Amino acid sequence: MSALHHRTFAAGLSLVLLGCSAPVGLESPTARLATPAIAQSPRPEPLPDASNWLAVTLPPDDPALSNAWPPALEAEFRQRAEQAIAHYADTDYGNTHSENEKRSYAIAMLDFLAGNRDRALNFLQAEDVEAEVHAHTEGIDYYYSFTLKHQIRKYFLLGAELDPDYRQRMYAGAKAWTAEDPNRRPHPVYGMGDGSGSDWDIRRRGRWVDSRNTDNLRAMREVAVYLMAEETGNEATRQLYKQKLQRYVWALYHIGMGEWDSETYHGHTFAPYLNLYDFARDPEVKAIAKAALDWLSVSAAVKYYRGGWAGPVKRDKGSSNVVYGAPAARFFWLYFGDTVQPNPRPERDVLHAITSRYRPPLAAVALARRQFERPVEILATKPVYENWKPDADEQPGYWETQYFGQTYQLGSVASPRPDGDVGPFKLLATNTARGVDYFIANTGEPLNSRGKHPGDQIGQFENLAIWLRPGDGRLFGFQIPQTAVAEIVDGIWFFRLEQTWLAVRPINLAAYQSVPWPDHGYARGYEAEQALQAAMTAGSYAGFALEVGEPATHETYENFKRQVRRAGALDLSQLAAGTVTLRGSQGDRLMLTHNSSNHLPSLERNGVRFDWRSHFALYDSVPGRLPVSLGWRTGSLRVEAGGDVFTTSVDREGQVRDSGSAD
């Protein structure tokens, strides 16, 4: 480790010793209200400027836009940042072939922060291995979206450190690149593409820039084009991309995010908007950048839990169901912390967060740390993936239920269509040794595979859930921690986690069997997890009904088992018609009727029919406690957690109307 890194790490540690409270630990199992430990009023003075800490000049911040953090929270952030920098210090960078800069440039800049400045700068200014393909932009790679994200930070953050001739090449290349809309301009070699090659290959789509439209790639492209058009004075292109950015932020606040809550890609969308926040000169653009970051922080806070990433999610890789398994969790760990184990592999995009002055709202941090009154149920909706297409923004594409107990978070999704990359169901439960345990169910093969498969329908009411599908012989798979105590009593599968208890009532499923994890790369992270599999028996429908308990509701595990067996019940008298009714041990009742026409099941919750069309809000809560709320097409986000209230409004034109913490 470099001498500079030793020095900066010691400074960060000193800050922690002087003013940093320990990460929020476990609360009492019977607590009903988490301690509001984050927000302070009046707020303490901020720590010394981050530029002194990092030994690099950060862009100035606008106090009117800043989400100010108290020194103790800032010290936690800097301690975690030092851990991330140390992780990548003295590491091999890789190369610049294709979009490999998504790895190599990020690591090089993190190594620069660690003190290996000359080594990092030599690599960052080296000739691109595909320079001839980028000859029209002075040999600078402005094509690949993942590269653009890091090119922007290299140019603007480290510009003063770059060789003047190299920086001038970057400027000249960017001026040519943004003279017209690069997304509509035929590539000098590959034109508009011939459809061949890998998905990211220039040959496939041609043009002067990667034209793929996933949320994260689109954010990388649109932010980079905007900033370089602004930098080089190409005003027509700047105005065009300002409109694109405004439309995207409008969508976040009015209909939601197409690549919603992705355990893999959420941080990849967040990072380019840090570039926009840090380097945009237009005050309106800087404000919409902050609005995007605030929204993305809040949506991340709903899913981040003690180093884990709750579900459901879009663009699920099916391989992140362990603590720190999700790239998004390894990224937002930098902001949210609240973990009991060190991050073994910080996401490389933390580079952008470490070198940015942006901080999420205090209410978002408190939301991530579950510092709000619980239990509470949050109903949410998500749009269809390509929500910019005609009529795609008329109604939600997914309805999500999240239930926050004292020791767990249970989430599921219903949708009128199957979806091959949606993770439809997850339970995360507190574990004092590693952060969280996961309980996962699916009907895909291999085990832990992603997807909301045709026929799968899930209904949830707070701590109750029913999963039903046609009895077509498909296997059900389950993931539980190795430390779980598993037993079958009166035909009910009981799983005792550390502080959370599960009662699974099988529906036309044979007894589960323990099976090995499949021979896939991601299985290497699952040594502490157990895989179970259950085959269907005869019957028109099959699945399971779930009830979750904890000390706050049932006092002890033995009492939970006793109440489930005596007061709970599963009514299968109408199963042939696709109807199942679960009565929980606390008296609540959930009825699900399988819908063969559009995959959106019919639900009754305590005898009241659940009308999907009356629940369009992006975030809403019942029976009225609202840690986060955002109505359908209202544009007004409100977060209340940890004693802090944060609001932001974005109008129909994508203009930010107000943003900040309320007194």
C-alpha positions in Angstrom: 0.0 0.0 0.0 1.3 3.5 -0.9 2.5 6.0 1.7 -0.3 8.4 0.7 -2.9 5.7 1.2 -1.5 4.9 4.7 -1.8 8.6 5.4 -5.4 9.1 4.1 -6.6 5.9 5.8 -5.2 7.1 9.1 -7.0 10.4 8.7 -10.3 8.6 7.9 -9.8 6.3 11.0 -9.1 9.4 13.1 -12.4 10.9 12.0 -14.2 7.7 13.0 -12.6 7.7 16.4 -13.4 11.4 16.9 -17.0 11.4 15.9 -18.4 8.3 14.2 -21.1 6.3 15.9 -20.9 2.6 15.3 -23.1 1.2 12.5 -26.7 0.8 13.6 -26.9 -2.6 15.3 -29.8 -4.9 16.1 -32.8 -3.5 17.9 -34.8 -5.3 20.5 -36.9 -8.0 18.9 -40.0 -6.4 20.5 -39.2 -2.8 19.5 -41.9 -1.1 17.5 -40.1 2.1 16.7 -36.5 2.3 15.6 -34.4 5.0 17.1 -34.1 8.0 14.8 -30.3 8.1 15.1 -29.4 9.9 11.9 -31.2 13.2 11.6 -30.0 15.9 14.0 -31.4 19.4 14.3 -29.7 21.8 14.3 -27.2 19.9 12.1 -23.5 19.8 13.2 -20.9 21.6 11.2 -19.6 19.5 8.3 -16.2 17.8 8.3 -13.2 19.4 6.5 -13.4 19.5 2.8 -13.3 16.1 1.1 -10.7 17.4 -1.4 -8.1 17.5 1.5 -9.0 14.0 2.5 -8.7 12.5 -1.0 -5.8 14.7 -2.2 -7.7 15.5 -5.4 -9.8 18.6 -6.2 -13.5 17.8 -6.2 -16.0 19.9 -8.1 -17.7 22.6 -6.1 -21.1 21.9 -4.6 -24.2 24.1 -4.6 -25.3 24.5 -1.0 -28.9 25.0 -2.2 -28.7 21.4 -3.6 -26.6 19.7 -1.0 -28.1 17.0 1.2 -25.9 17.9 4.3 -24.8 15.0 6.5 -23.7 15.3 10.1 -20.0 14.7 10.8 -20.5 11.2 12.4 -22.3 9.9 9.3 -19.7 11.5 7.0 -17.0 9.9 9.0 -18.6 6.5 8.5 -18.8 7.2 4.7 -15.1 8.1 4.6 -14.1 5.0 6.6 -15.9 2.8 4.1 -14.4 4.7 1.2 -10.9 4.1 2.5 -11.7 0.4 2.7 -12.8 0.5 -1.0 -9.7 2.4 -2.1 -7.5 0.0 -0.2 -9.2 -3.0 -1.8 -8.2 -1.8 -5.3 -4.8 -0.4 -4.4 -1.8 -2.0 -6.4 -4.3 -4.0 -8.4 -3.9 -5.1 -12.0 -5.9 -2.7 -14.2 -6.7 -4.9 -17.2 -7.0 -3.4 -20.7 -8.9 -1.1 -22.9 -10.3 -3.5 -25.5 -14.0 -3.1 -26.3 -15.8 -2.0 -23.1 -13.2 -3.3 -20.7 -12.6 0.2 -19.4 -15.6 -0.4 -17.2 -13.1 -2.4 -15.1 -9.7 -1.0 -15.9 -10.4 2.8 -15.8 -12.3 2.5 -12.5 -9.6 0.5 -10.9 -6.9 2.8 -12.2 -8.6 5.9 -10.7 -9.1 4.1 -7.4 -5.4 3.3 -7.4 -4.7 6.9 -8.2 -6.6 7.8 -5.0 -4.5 5.2 -3.1 -1.4 7.2 -4.0 -0.2 5.4 -7.1 -0.7 8.5 -9.2 2.0 8.1 -11.9 1.1 4.5 -12.6 -2.6 5.2 -12.8 -2.1 8.3 -15.1 0.2 6.4 -17.4 -2.5 3.8 -17.9 -5.4 6.3 -18.2 -3.6 8.2 -21.0 -2.2 5.2 -22.8 -3.3 4.7 -26.4 -6.5 2.7 -26.7 -5.9 -0.7 -28.2 -8.7 0.0 -30.7 -7.5 3.5 -31.5 -7.9 3.0 -35.2 -11.6 2.3 -34.7 -11.9 5.6 -32.8 -9.9 7.6 -35.2 -12.8 9.9 -35.9 -12.7 11.0 -32.2 -9.0 11.5 -32.1 -8.4 7.8 -31.0 -10.4 8.4 -27.8 -13.0 5.7 -27.1 -16.3 7.6 -26.9 -18.3 4.6 -28.1 -19.0 2.1 -25.3 -21.4 3.2 -22.6 -19.5 1.6 -19.8 -16.3 3.3 -21.0 -18.1 6.7 -21.2 -19.0 6.6 -17.6 -15.3 6.6 -16.6 -14.1 8.8 -19.5 -16.2 11.6 -18.1 -14.8 11.3 -14.6 -11.3 11.0 -16.0 -11.6 14.1 -18.0 -13.4 16.4 -15.5 -12.0 15.2 -12.2 -8.4 14.4 -13.2 -8.2 17.0 -16.0 -5.5 19.0 -14.2 -3.4 15.9 -13.7 -3.6 14.8 -17.4 -0.9 15.7 -19.9 -2.1 18.9 -21.7 -1.8 17.3 -25.1 -3.8 14.3 -24.1 -6.5 16.4 -22.5 -6.7 18.4 -25.7 -7.1 15.2 -27.7 -10.0 14.3 -25.4 -11.5 17.7 -25.9 -11.1 17.6 -29.7 -12.5 14.1 -29.9 -15.5 15.1 -27.8 -16.2 18.2 -30.0 -16.3 16.0 -33.1 -18.3 13.4 -31.3 -21.1 15.8 -30.2 -21.1 18.0 -33.3 -24.2 16.0 -34.2 -26.3 13.5 -32.2 -23.8 10.5 -32.1 -26.7 8.1 -31.5 -28.1 8.9 -35.0 -24.8 9.3 -36.9 -23.4 6.4 -39.0 -20.1 5.1 -37.8 -17.2 5.8 -40.3 -16.4 2.1 -40.4 -19.5 0.2 -39.4 -22.3 2.6 -40.5 -25.5 1.7 -38.7 -24.3 -1.9 -38.0 -24.9 -5.2 -39.7 -26.4 -7.1 -36.7 -23.4 -9.3 -36.2 -21.1 -9.8 -33.3 -21.7 -9.6 -29.5 -24.5 -7.4 -28.1 -22.0 -4.7 -27.3 -19.9 -5.0 -30.5 -19.7 -1.9 -32.7 -20.4 -4.0 -35.7 -23.8 -5.0 -34.3 -25.4 -1.5 -34.2 -22.8 0.9 -35.6 -23.3 4.6 -35.0 -20.9 6.8 -33.1 -22.1 5.6 -29.7 -23.6 2.5 -28.1 -27.3 2.7 -28.8 -28.6 0.1 -26.3 -31.4 1.4 -24.2 -31.3 -0.3 -20.8 -31.6 2.3 -18.1 -28.0 2.0 -17.0 -26.5 2.1 -20.5 -28.8 4.9 -21.6 -27.8 6.9 -18.5 -24.2 6.5 -19.3 -24.7 7.6 -22.9 -27.0 10.5 -22.4 -25.1 12.0 -19.5 -21.8 11.7 -21.3 -23.1 13.3 -24.5 -24.7 16.1 -22.6 -21.6 16.9 -20.6 -19.2 16.8 -23.6 -21.6 18.9 -25.7 -21.8 21.4 -22.9 -18.0 21.4 -22.5 -17.2 21.8 -26.2 -20.0 24.3 -27.0 -22.1 22.1 -29.2 -25.3 23.8 -28.1 -27.8 22.0 -30.4 -26.7 18.6 -29.1 -26.6 19.9 -25.5 -30.2 21.1 -25.7 -31.3 17.8 -27.3 -29.8 15.8 -24.6 -31.0 18.1 -21.9 -34.5 17.2 -23.1 -33.7 13.5 -23.0 -32.4 13.8 -19.4 -35.5 15.7 -18.4 -37.8 13.0 -19.9 -35.9 10.3 -18.0 -36.2 12.1 -14.7 -39.9 12.8 -15.4 -40.4 9.1 -15.9 -38.7 8.3 -12.5 -41.1 10.6 -10.6 -44.3 9.9 -12.6 -44.2 6.2 -13.7 -41.0 4.7 -12.4 -37.9 3.0 -13.7 -38.0 0.3 -16.4 -34.9 -1.5 -15.0 -36.4 -1.3 -11.5 -34.4 -2.1 -8.4 -32.0 -4.3 -10.3 -29.6 -6.1 -8.0 -27.0 -5.9 -10.7 -27.6 -2.6 -12.6 -29.1 -0.1 -10.1 -25.7 1.3 -9.2 -24.7 1.4 -12.9 -27.5 3.9 -13.5 -26.7 5.9 -10.3 -23.0 6.4 -11.1 -23.5 8.4 -14.4 -26.0 10.7 -12.7 -23.2 11.5 -10.2 -21.2 12.7 -13.2 -24.1 14.9 -14.2 -24.5 16.3 -10.7 -20.8 16.9 -10.3 -19.9 18.4 -13.7 -23.0 20.0 -15.3 -22.9 23.8 -15.5 -26.5 24.4 -16.4 -28.3 24.9 -13.0 -31.5 23.2 -14.3 -29.5 20.2 -15.4 -27.7 20.0 -12.1 -31.0 20.1 -10.3 -32.5 17.3 -12.4 -29.3 15.3 -11.7 -29.9 15.6 -8.0 -33.6 14.7 -8.4 -32.5 11.5 -10.2 -30.0 10.7 -7.6 -32.4 11.3 -4.8 -35.0 9.1 -6.4 -32.5 6.3 -7.1 -31.2 6.6 -3.5 -34.7 6.2 -2.1 -35.6 3.2 -4.3 -32.3 1.6 -3.3 -33.0 2.3 0.4 -36.2 0.3 0.1 -34.3 -2.8 -1.1 -31.0 -2.5 0.7 -31.0 -4.3 4.0 -27.8 -4.8 6.1 -25.6 -5.7 3.1 -28.3 -7.6 1.3 -30.7 -6.7 -1.5 -34.3 -7.5 -1.1 -36.7 -8.4 -3.8 -38.5 -8.5 -6.1 -36.3 -7.0 -8.7 -36.1 -6.5 -12.5 -33.0 -7.8 -14.4 -32.3 -10.3 -11.7 -29.2 -12.4 -12.4 -30.4 -15.1 -10.0 -27.0 -15.3 -8.3 -27.0 -12.5 -5.7 -29.0 -14.0 -2.8 -26.4 -13.8 -0.2 -24.9 -10.9 1.9 -22.9 -8.7 -0.5 -23.9 -10.9 -3.3 -25.7 -8.1 -5.2 -23.5 -5.5 -7.0 -26.1 -2.9 -6.0 -25.6 -3.8 -2.3 -21.9 -3.6 -2.7 -22.3 -0.1 -4.1 -24.9 1.4 -1.8 -23.0 -0.1 1.2 -20.8 3.0 0.8 -23.8 5.3 1.7 -26.0 3.1 3.9 -23.6 0.8 5.9 -25.4 -0.9 8.7 -23.4 -4.1 8.2 -21.7 -6.5 10.5 -19.0 -7.8 8.1 -16.6 -5.9 5.8 -17.5 -5.6 2.1 -15.3 -8.3 0.5 -15.5 -6.7 -3.0 -16.7 -3.1 -3.2 -18.3 -2.4 -6.5 -15.9 -0.5 -8.8 -18.5 2.3 -9.4 -17.9 3.4 -5.8 -15.1 5.5 -7.5 -17.8 7.9 -8.6 -19.5 8.1 -5.2 -16.2 8.5 -3.3 -15.2 11.4 -5.6 -18.5 13.1 -5.6 -20.0 15.6 -3.1 -23.4 14.2 -3.5 -24.9 12.4 -0.5 -28.4 10.8 -0.3 -31.0 12.5 1.8 -30.7 11.7 5.5 -34.3 10.3 5.3 -33.1 7.8 2.6 -30.2 6.6 4.8 -32.7 6.2 7.7 -35.0 4.3 5.4 -32.2 1.9 4.4 -31.5 1.4 8.1 -35.2 0.7 8.8 -35.5 3.6 11.2 -39.2 4.0 10.8 -42.2 2.6 12.6 -42.7 -1.1 11.9 -44.4 -3.4 11.1 -45.6 -1.6 7.9 -46.7 -2.8 4.5 -45.6 -0.7 1.4 -47.5 -1.3 -1.9 -45.6 -0.2 -5.0 -45.8 -0.4 -8.7 -43.3 -0.6 -11.5 -43.6 0.3 -15.2 -43.0 -2.0 -18.1 -39.4 -2.2 -19.2 -39.5 -0.1 -22.3 -41.8 2.6 -20.8 -40.8 5.2 -23.5 -42.7 3.3 -26.2 -46.2 4.4 -27.3 -48.9 3.7 -24.6 -46.3 1.9 -22.4 -46.8 4.6 -19.7 -50.6 4.2 -19.4 -50.5 1.9 -16.4 -48.0 -0.1 -14.3 -46.6 -3.3 -15.5 -46.0 -4.8 -12.0 -47.6 -4.6 -8.5 -45.2 -5.1 -5.6 -45.9 -5.8 -1.9 -43.2 -5.2 0.7 -43.8 -6.0 4.4 -41.3 -4.8 6.9 -41.4 -6.6 10.2 -39.0 -6.0 13.1 -36.6 -8.7 12.0 -37.4 -9.3 8.3 -38.5 -8.0 5.0 -40.9 -10.0 2.8 -41.5 -9.0 -0.8 -43.3 -10.3 -3.8 -44.6 -9.1 -7.2 -47.7 -9.7 -9.3 -47.9 -9.0 -13.0 -50.2 -9.7 -15.9 -47.3 -11.3 -17.8 -44.5 -13.7 -17.1 -41.0 -12.2 -17.2 -37.8 -14.2 -17.6 -35.5 -11.8 -15.7 -37.7 -10.7 -12.8 -36.9 -12.2 -9.4 -40.5 -12.4 -8.0 -40.1 -13.2 -4.3 -37.6 -12.8 -1.5 -37.5 -12.8 2.3 -34.5 -11.2 4.1 -34.2 -11.8 7.8 -31.8 -10.3 10.3 -28.7 -12.4 11.2 -26.4 -10.9 13.8 -23.3 -12.8 12.5 -23.5 -11.9 8.8 -26.2 -9.3 8.4 -29.1 -11.1 6.8 -30.4 -14.6 5.9 -32.3 -15.3 2.7 -35.3 -17.4 2.1 -35.9 -17.8 -1.7 -38.4 -19.8 -3.6 -38.7 -20.3 -7.4 -39.9 -22.8 -10.0 -37.0 -22.6 -12.3 -34.1 -24.9 -13.0 -31.3 -24.8 -12.0 -32.0 -23.8 -8.4 -31.7 -20.1 -7.7 -32.5 -19.3 -11.4 -34.2 -16.1 -12.2 -37.6 -15.4 -13.7 -41.3 -15.1 -13.1 -42.3 -18.2 -15.0 -45.5 -18.7 -16.9 -48.2 -19.9 -14.5 -46.5 -18.6 -11.3 -48.8 -16.3 -9.4 -48.1 -14.8 -6.0 -50.4 -13.0 -3.6 -49.3 -11.3 -0.4 -50.9 -9.7 2.6 -48.4 -8.4 5.1 -46.7 -11.5 6.6 -48.8 -14.0 4.6 -48.2 -15.1 1.0 -49.6 -17.7 -1.4 -47.7 -19.0 -4.4 -49.8 -21.1 -6.8 -49.3 -22.5 -10.3 -50.9 -25.2 -12.5 -49.9 -28.7 -11.5 -47.7 -29.4 -14.5 -45.0 -31.2 -12.7 -42.6 -28.3 -12.4 -40.2 -28.5 -9.5 -40.2 -26.0 -6.6 -36.8 -24.9 -5.3 -36.0 -23.2 -2.0 -33.0 -21.6 -0.4 -32.6 -21.4 3.3 -29.4 -20.8 5.4 -27.4 -23.8 6.6 -28.0 -22.5 10.2 -31.8 -22.8 9.9 -33.5 -25.4 12.0 -35.9 -27.3 9.7 -38.7 -29.6 10.8 -42.1 -30.8 9.6 -45.0 -30.9 12.0 -48.5 -31.8 11.0 -47.5 -31.5 7.4 -46.3 -27.9 7.9 -42.7 -27.1 7.0 -41.2 -24.9 9.8 -37.9 -23.1 9.3 -36.4 -21.4 12.3 -34.0 -18.6 11.4 -32.1 -16.7 14.0 -34.9 -14.3 14.9 -37.5 -15.0 12.2 -39.7 -18.0 11.8 -41.3 -19.5 8.7 -44.3 -21.8 8.4 -44.7 -23.2 4.9 -47.8 -25.1 4.1 -47.2 -27.2 0.9 -50.0 -27.4 -1.7 -49.7 -30.7 -3.7 -46.0 -30.8 -3.1 -44.1 -33.8 -1.8 -41.7 -33.5 1.1 -38.7 -31.4 0.3 -35.3 -33.0 -0.3 -31.9 -31.4 0.3 -30.0 -31.2 -3.0 -26.6 -29.9 -4.0 -26.2 -26.5 -5.6 -25.8 -26.8 -9.3 -22.3 -26.6 -10.8 -22.4 -23.0 -11.7 -19.9 -20.2 -10.9 -22.3 -18.3 -8.6 -22.7 -21.4 -6.4 -19.3 -20.7 -5.0 -20.8 -17.9 -2.8 -23.5 -20.2 -1.4 -21.4 -22.4 1.0 -23.5 -21.2 3.9 -26.8 -21.8 2.1 -28.9 -25.0 1.8 -30.8 -25.9 -1.4 -34.1 -27.7 -1.1 -36.3 -29.1 -3.8 -39.9 -30.4 -3.8 -41.7 -32.2 -6.6 -45.4 -31.8 -7.4 -47.9 -34.5 -6.6 -51.2 -35.1 -8.3 -53.5 -32.2 -8.6 -54.7 -29.3 -10.8 -52.7 -26.7 -8.9 -49.6 -26.8 -6.7 -47.6 -24.3 -4.6 -47.3 -23.2 -1.0 -48.7 -20.8 1.6 -46.3 -18.9 3.9 -46.7 -17.3 7.2 -43.8 -15.4 8.8 -43.5 -14.8 12.6 -41.0 -13.2 15.0 -40.7 -12.3 18.7 -42.7 -9.1 18.3 -45.8 -11.1 17.1 -45.4 -14.6 18.6 -42.8 -14.1 21.5 -41.1 -17.5 21.0 -40.6 -20.0 18.2 -42.4 -22.7 20.1 -45.4 -20.3 20.6 -45.3 -19.5 16.8 -45.5 -23.2 15.9 -48.3 -23.7 18.4 -50.4 -20.8 17.1 -49.8 -21.7 13.5 -51.1 -25.2 14.1 -54.0 -24.2 16.3 -55.2 -20.8 15.0 -53.9 -20.9 11.4 -55.5 -22.8 8.6 -55.2 -23.5 4.9 -58.5 -24.0 3.0 -58.1 -26.1 -0.1 -61.7 -26.9 -0.7 -61.8 -24.8 -3.9 -58.4 -25.8 -5.1 -59.8 -27.5 -8.2 -61.0 -24.0 -9.3 -57.7 -22.4 -8.4 -58.7 -20.8 -5.1 -56.7 -21.1 -1.9 -57.4 -19.4 1.4 -54.8 -18.9 4.1 -55.8 -17.8 7.6 -52.8 -16.7 9.6 -52.2 -17.4 13.3 -53.0 -13.7 14.1 -56.4 -13.8 12.4 -55.6 -12.2 9.0 -56.9 -14.0 5.9 -55.6 -14.1 2.4 -57.4 -15.7 -0.5 -55.9 -16.1 -3.9 -57.6 -17.3 -7.1 -55.4 -18.3 -9.9 -56.0 -16.2 -13.1 -55.4 -18.2 -16.3 -56.2 -15.3 -18.6 -53.5 -12.7 -17.7 -51.3 -14.0 -14.8 -52.7 -11.3 -12.4 -54.3 -13.3 -9.6 -57.6 -12.3 -7.9 -56.9 -11.5 -4.2 -59.0 -10.9 -1.1 -57.4 -9.6 2.0 -59.4 -9.9 5.1 -62.5 -10.4 2.9 -61.9 -7.2 0.9 -61.2 -7.7 -2.8 -57.9 -6.2 -3.8 -58.5 -4.0 -6.9 -55.2 -3.7 -8.8 -56.5 -0.7 -10.8 -56.9 1.3 -7.5 -53.3 0.8 -6.6 -51.2 2.6 -9.1 -49.0 4.6 -6.7 -45.3 4.1 -7.2 -45.0 3.9 -3.4 -47.9 3.7 -0.9 -48.4 2.2 2.5 -51.3 0.8 4.5 -52.9 1.5 6.8 -51.5 5.0 6.7 -48.0 5.1 8.0 -45.9 6.4 5.1 -42.1 6.0 5.3 -42.1 6.6 1.5 -44.8 7.8 -0.8 -45.0 8.7 -4.5 -48.3 8.8 -6.4 -48.9 7.6 -9.9 -48.1 10.6 -12.2 -48.0 13.0 -9.3 -44.2 13.7 -9.4 -44.1 14.4 -5.6 -41.8 12.1 -3.6 -41.9 12.1 0.2 -39.7 10.2 2.6 -40.1 10.2 6.4 -37.7 8.1 8.4 -35.2 8.6 11.3 -36.9 11.8 12.3 -36.2 13.4 9.0 -38.6 14.4 6.2 -37.4 14.8 2.6 -39.5 15.9 -0.3 -38.9 16.4 -4.0 -41.3 17.3 -6.9 -40.7 17.0 -10.6 -43.4 18.5 -12.9 -44.6 17.2 -16.3 -41.9 19.0 -18.2 -39.1 17.4 -16.1 -38.4 20.5 -14.1 -37.6 20.2 -10.4 -39.9 22.4 -8.4 -38.7 21.8 -4.8 -36.2 19.5 -3.1 -35.0 19.3 0.4 -35.5 18.3 4.0 -38.5 19.6 5.7 -38.4 21.1 9.2 
